[in-house]
Amino acid sequence: MWQERLDAFWDGKRGLALGFFDEETVAAEGVRPEIAVFASATEAMDDAELVDLVEPARWRCGCQMFDVPRGRRFLALHAVGGAELRIELCDDKLGLTGGEWRVLFIELPDGSALAQPAFNAASLSAHGDLARYAQERILRSGPKLVWALGQKRSVERPADAIVIQRLEPTQRLFPAQQSHLAIEARELRVEREEAPPPAPFAILDHWLREGGAPCATLRLRFASFAQGDAFLKRSSTFLVMHQRRAFRDWAREQRRIGGAIADPLTCDDVRIATGRAQERFDAVERSGAIVVQNLAKLFGAKNALPDGVSARRTTDEAGSGAVVDLAFHGAALGDDLGLVSACPDGGDFEVLPVDPGGVRHARVFRLGFDGLSARALQENDPLLEEILRLAADAERGAELGAPESKRAAPLQERRERLVSSLNRTLAAAGFGERFDPTRKWDALEPLRFWSFCALVVDCPAAARGDLAARGGFEAFRADPALIEALAGQPDLRLLDGSPRRANEEQRSFVHRYAAALGLGGLVAPRADAATQLEAYRLLRQTPLARELAAARLALDEPSFEAATLADAAAKLSNEAMVERAVIYCDDWGFPEKGEALRAYLQRRRQGEWTSVEEGTHLAVIVAEADTYWRELGAARASTPDEAEPVKPAGLLATVRGFFFRGASKAAQS
């Protein structure tokens, strides 16, 4: 059964990959059926909507990508013959009891230039040691392995033709799971969440009464803090004090030219002057211009006084992660602060609400009068080189083993080799877009890359230019079902060039598809799942869809025949024929039929749509009227022409006839 052979990998959000990854499954006959995918918010599928209709040819690449509609975690996959697969997307906090692990290993292609990545799937009991099994398989694959996913699922078979799979969010097994870290700049705050240090001078009492100087604070949100320990070890926070940098550069220049130099006042100098050896300040006590602190050391140190930076960790009430506030007490106006990892693949940093971009392994903020503002840090920035050097020094004491940069280099090289292979596939197909090897990957990204490559290769050459105009890979990433559907019809052109899902959350796949074809009202807004499926099949028949649009007939029921629809559309699309039907109804005393036709014409001219059911009835009236007019015309054509009556003669002709007749009589006499 195809339901048991089909693998599903869910990223925990809206991304879902379905594929036949076993070699024996891909080679088997009859395992690539046409599958209609529906999604619903309820287990009973009461409000189901069509997500996609996957034709058998699309399974050639091995997998297909889907964008699950927001708020819908129940899916039903239907194939011809009544076979059905139900998929339930479960919250990872609830957990599945029993079940199994499906592990997918993605390896580099063989030596041929246009080979596809190798997909190898295996099963493991949920009670088995997943980490040990994955490690053994990773060692066996060697340098060919690029990506590995683990999907926990439970499978039930309540009926002969139905299989139910329940899925937890997939886990990335290789490379080692990195924690997603969202960074948010908080407003400058004066109030303190910890006890303030005592004032070294009485003159500062007013400062303490006011709460101290505004403190720059970053809020860190870890998506999964349980897997964040390793991430903390390879991540560091930094504070760049530009006034100290300027003073340092000035002192170096003074020494170079032999000029006068000055020594900065230190915290120890203040302690000696005040006689308070245990005094602690809201400042950085180190003499350097850049301070870097490893996050693992910062969070794990007990009874340690933070040097210009303090951390407070709280549990994230919204999930299984954690929230950490980093307060930079030593930051002044114009200073830069942020987070960095010495490993290019060390962390997934994202600034909220808008990420500025730049190098993947660093995010920097500048302290201004209105607070912290994120800015992009480029690879060639000399400041980044200095920060990375200090971050590498800070990581050494965090029990990291080999330097992270050295361990990450082979992994990044494997990723680049895979992307290079996929880019060669796009180039061979004559497609201009290329994948960026430096972009961040989510759990399903390699599968998404290969699915898009297969789409480019399989779609007609005439459609590849339109595919690029629609947004290429980014459009496919946003709405894979729509791009797949449009790529298979090169004779169609969009009314606009961006069929993306912006502001279209309330519209189903078939409605977005109809809108992209310029037939936005062809499918009724409240069409049920069965109607959506039949409407999509009909929309694939382009000429019929165009005729229905010309007649402004909306599909609102699942039971309709293409021949009946074609006949109704052909009659109603001819406006002149409908107007003659109105005359027929008026002449023969059918006022209700005439009013119905008039109302239809008025709606049509105003751009409104009429249901197919009503349109079918109207088409019968038009056909009846057309038959009458045809019979009337035929009767007139078959009747012979009557002889024209003799026209009366004029006065002159009468006088001439009188004299002519008189002359004739005289001759006779």
C-alpha positions in Angstrom: 0.0 0.0 0.0 1.3 3.4 -0.9 0.1 4.9 2.4 2.7 2.7 4.3 5.5 3.5 1.8 5.0 7.3 1.8 7.3 9.2 4.2 6.3 12.5 5.7 8.7 15.0 7.3 7.2 18.1 9.0 9.3 21.1 10.1 7.0 21.9 13.0 5.5 25.0 11.2 4.0 24.9 7.8 6.5 23.0 5.7 5.7 19.4 4.9 7.7 17.0 2.6 6.1 13.8 1.3 8.2 11.4 -0.6 9.0 7.8 -1.6 12.6 7.6 -0.4 13.2 3.9 -0.3 14.9 2.6 -3.4 12.6 -0.5 -3.6 9.6 1.8 -3.2 10.6 4.2 -6.0 11.3 1.3 -8.4 8.0 -0.5 -7.6 5.1 -0.4 -9.9 1.9 1.3 -8.9 3.3 3.3 -5.9 2.9 6.6 -7.6 -0.8 7.3 -7.6 -2.5 10.6 -8.2 -3.0 12.0 -4.7 -5.4 14.8 -3.6 -4.2 16.5 -0.4 -6.7 18.2 1.9 -6.2 20.1 5.2 -8.6 20.8 8.0 -8.6 22.3 11.5 -10.7 19.4 12.8 -10.1 15.6 12.8 -13.5 15.1 11.2 -12.3 17.2 8.2 -15.4 19.4 8.4 -13.8 22.5 7.0 -11.4 20.8 4.6 -9.8 22.6 1.8 -7.7 21.4 -1.1 -3.9 21.8 -0.6 -2.7 20.2 -3.8 -3.4 17.5 -6.4 -0.2 15.6 -7.1 -0.2 13.8 -10.5 1.8 10.6 -10.8 4.5 12.2 -13.0 5.4 14.6 -10.2 6.6 11.7 -8.0 9.5 11.0 -10.3 11.8 13.2 -8.3 11.0 11.3 -5.1 9.5 14.0 -3.0 7.0 16.9 -3.1 6.8 20.0 -0.9 3.6 21.4 0.6 2.7 24.5 2.5 0.1 23.6 5.2 -2.5 26.3 5.6 -2.3 28.2 8.9 -4.3 26.7 11.7 -4.9 23.3 10.0 -3.0 20.3 11.4 -5.1 17.5 10.0 -4.4 16.3 6.5 -6.1 13.7 4.4 -4.5 12.2 1.3 -6.9 10.5 -1.2 -6.0 8.3 -4.1 -8.1 6.7 -6.8 -9.7 3.5 -5.5 -10.6 4.9 -2.0 -7.2 4.5 -0.4 -6.6 7.2 2.2 -3.8 8.4 4.4 -4.6 10.6 7.4 -1.8 12.8 8.8 -2.0 14.5 12.2 0.6 17.2 13.0 1.1 16.9 16.8 2.6 19.4 19.2 6.0 18.3 20.3 5.1 19.2 24.0 2.5 16.5 24.1 4.7 13.8 22.7 3.8 10.5 21.0 3.6 7.3 22.9 5.5 4.4 21.2 5.8 4.6 17.4 9.0 4.7 15.4 11.6 6.9 14.0 12.0 7.4 10.3 15.5 8.6 9.6 16.4 10.2 6.2 20.0 10.6 5.1 20.8 13.0 2.2 24.2 12.3 0.6 26.2 14.0 -2.1 25.4 12.7 -5.7 27.9 10.4 -7.4 30.5 11.7 -9.8 28.1 12.5 -12.7 27.5 16.2 -13.2 23.7 16.1 -13.2 23.0 13.3 -10.7 20.4 13.9 -8.0 21.2 13.7 -4.3 21.0 10.3 -2.7 18.1 9.8 -0.3 18.3 6.8 2.0 15.5 6.2 4.6 15.5 3.8 7.5 13.2 2.9 10.4 14.1 2.6 14.1 11.9 1.8 17.0 11.0 4.7 19.2 12.6 2.7 22.1 15.8 2.5 20.3 18.9 4.7 20.7 18.4 7.2 18.0 21.6 9.1 18.8 23.7 6.0 18.6 22.1 4.7 15.4 22.5 8.1 13.8 26.1 8.4 14.8 26.9 4.9 13.4 25.2 5.8 10.2 27.0 9.1 10.0 30.3 7.4 10.4 29.4 4.9 7.8 28.4 7.5 5.2 31.7 9.5 5.8 32.3 12.7 3.8 29.3 12.0 1.5 26.7 12.8 4.1 25.3 16.3 3.9 22.0 16.3 5.9 20.1 13.9 8.2 16.6 14.2 9.5 14.7 12.2 12.2 10.9 12.1 12.1 9.1 10.5 15.0 5.7 9.0 14.0 3.0 6.6 15.1 1.1 4.6 12.5 -2.4 3.2 12.9 -4.6 1.1 10.5 -8.2 1.5 11.7 -9.6 0.2 8.3 -8.3 -1.7 5.3 -8.0 1.3 3.1 -7.1 3.9 5.7 -3.8 4.5 7.4 -3.2 7.2 10.1 0.2 8.8 10.8 0.8 11.1 13.7 3.9 13.2 13.4 6.1 15.2 15.8 8.2 18.0 14.4 11.3 16.6 12.6 14.7 16.9 14.2 17.9 17.6 12.4 20.4 14.9 13.2 23.3 16.0 11.1 24.9 18.5 11.2 24.5 18.8 15.0 21.3 20.6 15.8 21.8 24.3 16.1 19.6 26.4 18.3 17.6 29.1 16.6 18.2 32.3 18.4 16.0 35.3 17.9 17.5 38.6 19.1 15.3 41.6 20.0 16.5 45.0 21.1 14.6 46.2 24.1 13.8 49.9 24.8 16.3 51.7 27.0 15.4 51.1 30.6 16.3 53.0 33.7 14.7 50.6 36.3 16.9 47.8 37.6 16.0 44.2 37.8 18.9 43.5 40.2 20.2 45.4 43.3 22.3 48.4 42.2 25.9 48.6 43.4 26.7 51.1 46.2 27.8 54.5 45.1 31.6 55.1 45.5 31.0 58.9 46.0 28.2 60.7 47.8 27.8 62.9 44.7 26.4 59.9 42.9 23.5 59.4 45.3 21.2 61.4 43.0 22.2 59.0 40.2 21.1 56.0 42.2 17.9 57.7 43.2 17.1 58.2 39.5 17.9 54.6 38.8 21.2 55.0 37.0 22.0 55.4 33.4 19.7 53.9 30.7 20.9 50.4 30.1 21.1 48.8 26.6 19.5 45.4 26.7 19.1 42.5 24.2 16.5 39.9 24.6 17.5 36.5 23.4 14.8 33.9 22.6 16.0 30.3 22.3 13.6 28.1 20.3 14.8 25.0 22.1 17.0 25.6 25.1 17.3 21.9 25.8 19.6 21.6 22.8 21.2 25.0 23.4 24.1 24.1 25.6 26.4 23.4 22.7 25.1 26.5 21.0 26.0 28.5 24.1 29.5 27.2 24.1 30.2 28.4 20.6 28.4 31.7 20.9 29.7 34.9 22.6 28.4 38.4 23.3 30.6 41.4 22.6 30.7 45.1 23.5 32.7 47.4 21.3 33.6 50.7 23.2 34.5 53.1 20.4 35.7 55.8 22.8 38.3 53.4 24.1 39.2 52.3 20.6 39.7 56.0 19.6 41.9 56.5 22.7 43.9 53.4 22.0 44.5 54.4 18.4 45.5 57.9 19.6 48.0 56.4 22.2 49.5 54.2 19.5 50.0 57.2 17.2 51.5 59.2 20.0 54.0 56.5 20.8 54.9 56.2 17.1 55.6 59.9 16.8 57.1 60.2 20.3 54.5 62.5 21.6 53.0 62.8 25.1 50.8 60.0 26.2 48.3 59.6 29.0 47.1 56.6 31.0 43.4 56.1 31.4 41.8 56.0 34.8 41.0 52.4 35.9 38.5 51.0 38.3 41.4 49.9 40.6 42.5 53.6 40.7 39.0 54.5 42.0 39.0 51.7 44.6 42.3 52.9 45.9 41.2 56.5 46.1 37.9 55.5 47.9 39.4 52.8 50.1 36.7 50.4 49.0 38.4 47.4 47.6 35.2 45.4 47.0 33.5 48.2 45.0 31.7 47.1 41.8 30.9 49.6 39.0 28.4 49.8 36.1 31.4 49.7 33.8 33.8 47.4 32.0 36.8 46.9 34.2 39.0 45.3 31.6 41.3 47.6 29.8 40.5 46.4 26.3 38.4 48.3 23.9 36.4 45.2 23.0 35.0 42.8 25.6 33.8 39.4 24.5 32.2 36.9 26.9 31.2 33.3 26.1 27.5 32.7 26.7 28.2 29.3 28.3 30.6 30.9 30.8 28.3 33.8 31.4 25.3 31.6 32.2 27.2 28.9 34.0 29.4 31.0 36.3 28.3 31.1 39.9 29.0 34.0 42.2 30.9 35.7 39.4 30.7 39.4 38.9 29.8 40.3 35.3 32.2 42.6 33.6 29.9 45.2 32.0 27.3 42.6 31.0 24.8 40.7 33.1 22.4 37.9 32.1 19.0 37.0 33.4 17.4 33.7 32.2 13.6 32.9 32.4 11.5 30.1 30.9 9.6 30.9 27.8 6.0 30.6 28.7 5.1 30.2 25.0 7.2 27.1 24.4 10.0 24.8 25.4 12.7 27.4 24.9 14.1 30.2 27.2 14.3 33.9 27.3 17.6 35.6 28.3 18.1 39.3 28.8 21.6 40.6 28.3 22.1 44.0 30.0 25.2 45.9 28.8 25.9 48.3 31.7 29.2 49.5 30.2 27.7 50.6 26.9 27.8 54.3 26.0 26.4 56.3 23.0 27.9 55.2 19.7 29.1 51.8 21.1 28.4 48.5 19.2 27.1 45.3 20.9 25.7 42.0 19.8 26.4 38.3 19.4 28.9 36.3 17.4 30.0 32.8 16.8 33.5 31.8 15.7 32.0 29.0 13.8 30.3 30.0 10.5 27.7 27.3 11.1 27.6 27.8 14.8 24.3 29.5 15.2 21.1 30.6 13.5 20.9 34.3 14.4 17.8 36.3 13.6 17.0 39.9 14.6 13.4 40.7 15.3 11.3 42.3 13.9 13.5 42.9 10.8 16.8 41.2 10.3 19.5 43.5 8.7 21.4 40.6 7.1 25.2 40.6 6.8 27.4 37.7 7.9 25.5 34.7 9.1 27.5 34.2 12.3 27.2 37.7 13.8 24.5 40.3 14.6 25.4 43.8 15.8 23.5 46.7 17.3 24.5 50.4 17.7 23.5 52.4 20.8 22.0 55.7 19.8 19.9 58.4 21.4 16.7 56.5 20.6 18.0 53.1 21.7 19.6 50.1 19.9 19.4 49.8 16.1 20.5 46.7 14.2 23.0 47.1 11.4 24.6 44.7 8.9 28.1 43.5 9.6 30.0 42.6 6.4 32.7 39.9 6.0 35.4 42.4 5.1 34.8 44.6 8.1 38.0 44.9 10.2 36.0 45.1 13.3 34.6 41.6 12.7 38.0 40.1 12.4 39.0 41.5 15.8 35.8 40.3 17.4 36.1 36.8 15.9 39.7 36.5 17.3 38.5 37.4 20.8 35.5 35.1 20.5 37.8 32.2 19.6 39.8 32.9 22.7 36.7 33.1 24.8 35.5 29.6 23.5 38.7 27.8 24.5 37.6 27.3 28.1 34.2 26.1 27.3 35.2 22.5 26.6 34.7 22.6 22.9 37.4 20.2 21.9 38.6 21.1 18.4 38.1 24.7 17.2 34.7 25.2 15.9 35.8 26.8 12.7 37.9 23.8 11.8 35.0 21.4 12.5 32.6 23.5 10.5 34.8 23.9 7.4 34.2 20.3 6.1 30.4 20.6 6.8 30.2 23.9 4.9 32.2 22.3 2.1 29.8 19.5 1.8 26.9 21.9 1.6 28.6 23.9 -1.1 29.2 20.8 -3.1 25.6 19.8 -2.9 24.4 23.3 -3.9 27.0 23.3 -6.8 25.5 20.1 -8.1 22.0 21.4 -8.0 23.1 24.7 -9.7 24.6 22.6 -12.5 21.2 20.9 -12.9 19.5 24.3 -13.2 22.1 25.5 -15.7 21.7 22.4 -17.8 17.9 23.1 -18.0 18.6 26.6 -19.2 17.3 28.2 -16.0 19.1 31.4 -14.9 18.5 31.4 -11.1 21.1 29.8 -8.8 20.9 28.7 -5.2 23.0 30.6 -2.7 25.3 28.3 -0.7 25.6 30.8 2.2 21.9 31.1 2.9 20.5 29.7 6.1 18.9 26.2 5.8 15.9 25.1 7.7 15.2 21.4 8.3 13.6 20.7 4.9 15.8 23.0 2.8 17.7 20.3 0.9 14.4 18.6 0.0 13.0 21.9 -1.1 16.0 22.6 -3.3 15.8 19.2 -5.1 12.0 19.4 -5.5 12.5 22.8 -7.2 15.2 21.5 -9.5 13.0 18.6 -10.5 10.2 21.1 -11.3 12.5 23.2 -13.5 13.8 20.1 -15.4 10.3 18.6 -16.0 8.4 21.8 -16.9 8.3 22.7 -20.6 11.0 25.0 -21.9 8.5 27.7 -22.7 7.4 27.8 -19.1 10.8 28.3 -17.5 10.9 32.0 -18.4 7.5 32.5 -16.8 8.7 30.5 -13.7 11.6 32.9 -13.3 9.3 35.9 -13.8 7.0 34.7 -11.1 9.8 34.8 -8.5 11.6 31.5 -9.1 12.6 29.6 -6.0 11.4 32.2 -3.5 7.9 32.0 -5.1 8.1 28.2 -5.0 9.2 28.3 -1.3 6.2 30.5 -0.5 3.5 28.6 -2.4 4.9 25.3 -3.9 1.4 24.0 -5.0 0.6 27.1 -7.0 4.0 27.3 -8.8 3.8 23.6 -9.6 0.3 24.0 -11.1 1.3 27.1 -13.2 4.6 25.6 -14.4 2.6 22.7 -16.1 0.7 25.1 -18.3 3.1 27.2 -20.4 0.2 28.6 -22.5 -1.1 30.5 -19.6 0.1 33.9 -18.5 -0.4 35.6 -15.2 -2.2 38.9 -14.9 0.6 40.0 -12.6 4.1 38.6 -12.1 3.9 37.6 -8.4 1.5 34.8 -7.5 2.8 34.8 -3.9 0.7 34.2 -0.8 0.9 37.7 0.6 -2.5 38.7 2.0 -4.0 35.5 0.7 -4.2 33.5 3.9 -8.0 33.2 3.7 -8.0 31.8 0.1 -7.6 28.2 -0.7 -5.2 26.8 -3.3 -7.8 26.5 -6.0 -8.9 30.1 -5.4 -5.3 31.3 -5.7 -4.8 29.2 -8.8 -8.0 30.6 -10.4 -6.9 34.2 -9.6 -3.5 33.6 -11.1 -5.2 32.6 -14.3 -7.3 35.7 -14.3 -10.5 33.7 -13.4 -10.8 34.8 -9.8 -14.6 34.4 -9.5 -14.9 31.1 -11.3 -14.8 29.1 -8.0 -17.4 30.1 -5.5 -15.9 31.6 -2.3 -17.5 29.0 0.0 -16.9 26.0 -2.3 -16.4 22.8 -0.2 -13.4 20.4 -0.6 -15.1 18.2 -3.2 -16.1 21.2 -5.3 -12.6 22.6 -5.0 -11.1 19.4 -6.3 -13.4 19.2 -9.3 -13.0 22.9 -10.0 -9.2 22.4 -10.1 -9.5 19.5 -12.5 -11.8 21.7 -14.7 -9.4 24.7 -14.5 -6.7 22.5 -16.0 -8.9 22.4 -19.1 -8.1 25.9 -20.2 -10.5 26.5 -23.1 -13.5 25.4 -21.0 -12.4 27.5 -18.1 -12.2 30.5 -20.4 -15.7 29.9 -21.7 -17.1 29.7 -18.1 -15.4 32.9 -17.2 -16.8 34.6 -20.3 -20.3 33.5 -19.2 -19.5 34.5 -15.6 -20.5 31.1 -14.2 -19.1 30.2 -10.8 -18.5 26.6 -9.7 -20.3 26.0 -6.5 -21.2 22.3 -6.4 -19.1 19.1 -6.8 -21.4 17.2 -9.2 -21.1 18.7 -12.6 -20.2 17.2 -16.0 -17.8 18.9 -18.3 -20.0 18.4 -21.4 -23.0 20.0 -19.6 -20.9 22.9 -18.5 -19.4 23.4 -21.9 -22.8 23.5 -23.5 -24.2 26.0 -20.9 -21.1 28.2 -21.2 -21.2 28.2 -25.0 -24.9 29.4 -25.0 -24.6 32.0 -22.2 -21.3 33.4 -23.4 -23.0 34.6 -26.6 -24.7 37.7 -25.2 -26.7 38.3 -28.5 -28.2 34.9 -28.2 -29.3 35.6 -24.6 -30.9 38.9 -25.7 -32.8 37.1 -28.4 -34.0 34.6 -25.8 -35.4 37.6 -23.8 -37.4 38.7 -26.8 -38.7 35.2 -27.3 -39.9 35.1 -23.7 -41.6 38.5 -24.0 -43.4 37.6 -27.3 -44.6 34.2 -26.1 -45.6 35.3 -22.6 -42.9 33.8 -20.3 -42.3 36.8 -18.0 -40.5 34.8 -15.3 -38.0 33.3 -17.7 -37.5 36.7 -19.3 -36.9 38.4 -15.9 -34.4 35.7 -15.0 -32.4 36.2 -18.2 -32.5 40.0 -17.7 -31.2 39.7 -14.2 -28.4 37.4 -15.4 -27.4 39.9 -18.1 -27.4 42.7 -15.5 -25.2 40.8 -13.1 -22.9 39.8 -15.9 -22.4 43.3 -17.2 -21.7 44.5 -13.6 -18.9 41.8 -13.3 -20.9 39.6 -10.9 -21.0 35.8 -11.1 -23.9 33.3 -11.4 -23.9 29.8 -10.0 -23.5 26.9 -12.3 -26.8 25.5 -11.2 -28.7 28.6 -12.2 -26.7 29.0 -15.3 -27.6 25.5 -16.4 -31.3 26.4 -16.1 -30.8 29.6 -18.0 -29.0 27.8 -20.8 -32.1 25.6 -21.2 -34.2 28.7 -21.8 -31.7 30.1 -24.2 -31.6 26.8 -26.1 -35.4 26.7 -26.3 -35.4 30.2 -27.7 -32.6 29.4 -30.1 -34.6 26.4 -31.3 -37.6 28.6 -31.9 -35.7 31.2 -33.8 -33.9 28.6 -35.9 -37.2 26.9 -36.8 -38.8 30.2 -37.7 -35.9 31.0 -39.9 -36.0 27.6 -41.5 -39.8 28.0 -42.2 -39.3 31.3 -43.8 -36.5 30.0 -46.0 -38.6 27.0 -47.2 -41.7 29.1 -48.3 -41.6 30.0 -52.2 -41.6 33.7 -53.1 -45.1 35.1 -54.1 -45.5 36.9 -57.5 -45.2 40.6 -57.2 -48.6 42.5 -57.8 -49.0 44.5 -61.0 -48.2 48.1 -60.3 -50.9 50.6 -61.4 -50.1 52.5 -64.5 -49.5 56.2 -64.4 -51.8 58.9 -66.1 -49.6 59.2 -69.2 -49.7 55.5 -69.7 -53.5 55.5 -69.4 -53.9 58.3 -72.0 -51.6 56.5 -74.4 -53.6 53.2 -73.9 -56.8 55.1 -74.6 -55.6 56.4 -77.9 -54.0 53.1 -78.8 -57.2 51.3 -78.2 -59.2 53.9 -80.2 -56.9 53.6 -83.2 -57.3 49.9 -83.1 -61.1 50.2 -83.3 -60.9 52.7 -86.3 -58.8 50.3 -88.3 -61.2 47.5 -87.7 -64.1 49.5 -89.0 
